[in-house]
Amino acid sequence: MDISRRIARLIEMVPKCTAMVDVGTDHGYVPIGVIKAGKAERAIASDVRMGPLKIAEMNIRDEGLSDRIRVAIGSGLKTVKPREVDGAVIAGMGGNLVRDILMDSMDVVRNLDYLIIQPAQNPEVIREYLYTGPYEILSEDLVMEVDGRYYEYIMARYTANVSEQMDTPIGYEVSPYLLKHGHPLLSGFIREKLREAENIILKLDLNSDNARTKKTDLEQKIFKLKEIEKWL
């Protein structure tokens, strides 16, 4: 099975457990990889769309794993019952949607040993929710795909204690965990964020108040990113 670096890292991050669920499974590569790596006895491949699930079901059957991976259609974590799985992978969705999925299924979340989240957009939204809510941040990671794109990963679990808001130099746009512990890809990641912000400014039509406000916000973001870059 030929998989991307993004998918491979998700599989690597899953700890040994009895059962896990992959939310937004797409082609089912994560649960297949987890089972084949001996990391779980069984898994659930979950998606809200029937099309991807049919492909996942075919891939699972081709790997001879239909007796160990259940395919389920449904929204977020609604496809599992509390304590049915030990952990969840939620990847390829925006940070706002991931936050909403967690908030909508706290009965499941409270009983998970781990959450592995790979946000596709707005990572600062889900990161702030996790850092300032009743969660423990276990680790974070960065992966650069062969095409140069960066992917962010957060591993967390629910706790009974609400975390205090952290005073970070750029909010939650850049991982406080990675800033504290360091990461070999962090410098390149920040340079890429700088390029993105600078390119957006170049394309803004500054004839509207909204665009001028956005330009000011982006300039502040660029300043903060450059300050971080200085001491990496």
ZIHU-V256386 format. One record per residue. N is the residue number from 1. OMEGA is omega in radians with two decimals (* if undefined). Layout:
N|OMEGA  N|OMEGA
This chain:
1|-3.10  2|-3.10  3|-3.14  4|3.06  5|3.13  6|3.14  7|-3.13  8|-3.13  9|3.08  10|3.13  11|-3.14  12|-3.06  13|-3.11  14|3.10  15|3.12  16|-3.07  17|3.11  18|-3.09  19|3.10  20|3.06  21|3.06  22|-3.10  23|-3.04  24|-2.93  25|-3.11  26|-3.09  27|3.07  28|-3.06  29|-3.10  30|3.13  31|3.08  32|-3.14  33|3.14  34|3.14  35|-3.12  36|3.12  37|3.14  38|-3.08  39|3.12  40|3.10  41|3.13  42|-3.10  43|3.07  44|3.07  45|-2.99  46|3.08  47|3.13  48|-3.10  49|-3.11  50|-3.11  51|3.10  52|-3.14  53|3.11  54|3.09  55|3.10  56|-3.13  57|3.11  58|3.13  59|3.13  60|3.11  61|-3.14  62|3.12  63|3.14  64|-3.04  65|-3.10  66|-3.14  67|-3.10  68|3.12  69|3.11  70|3.09  71|-3.07  72|3.08  73|-3.12  74|-3.08  75|3.02  76|-3.12  77|3.13  78|-3.13  79|3.13  80|3.08  81|3.05  82|3.12  83|3.11  84|3.13  85|3.13  86|-3.09  87|-3.10  88|2.97  89|3.09  90|-3.00  91|3.03  92|3.12  93|3.09  94|-3.11  95|3.12  96|-3.13  97|3.13  98|3.09  99|-3.13  100|3.11  101|-3.13  102|-3.11  103|-3.09  104|-3.09  105|-3.09  106|3.10  107|3.07  108|-3.06  109|-3.10  110|-3.06  111|3.12  112|3.05  113|-3.13  114|2.96  115|3.04  116|-3.02  117|3.07  118|-3.08  119|3.13  120|3.07  121|3.09  122|3.11  123|-3.11  124|-3.12  125|-3.14  126|3.13  127|3.11  128|3.11  129|-3.11  130|-3.09  131|-3.06  132|-3.14  133|-3.11  134|-3.11  135|3.01  136|3.09  137|-3.11  138|3.10  139|2.98  140|-3.09  141|3.05  142|3.05  143|3.04  144|3.13  145|-3.10  146|3.12  147|3.09  148|3.12  149|3.12  150|3.08  151|-3.11  152|-3.11  153|3.07  154|3.05  155|-3.05  156|3.02  157|-3.14  158|2.99  159|3.14  160|-3.05  161|3.08  162|-3.12  163|3.05  164|3.14  165|-3.10  166|3.06  167|-3.09  168|-3.07  169|-3.13  170|-3.14  171|-3.12  172|3.09  173|3.06  174|-3.05  175|3.02  176|3.12  177|-3.12  178|3.08  179|-3.13  180|-3.03  181|-3.12  182|3.11  183|-3.09  184|-3.12  185|-2.99  186|-3.13  187|3.12  188|3.12  189|3.14  190|3.07  191|3.11  192|3.09  193|3.09  194|3.13  195|3.13  196|-3.12  197|3.14  198|3.12  199|3.11  200|3.12  201|-3.13  202|-3.08  203|-3.10  204|2.99  205|-2.97  206|3.11  207|3.14  208|3.12  209|-3.14  210|-3.13  211|3.13  212|3.09  213|3.12  214|3.11  215|3.12  216|3.12  217|-3.14  218|3.11  219|3.08  220|3.11  221|3.13  222|3.13  223|-3.12  224|3.11  225|3.13  226|3.08  227|3.09  228|-3.10  229|-3.09  230|-3.05  231|3.05  232|*
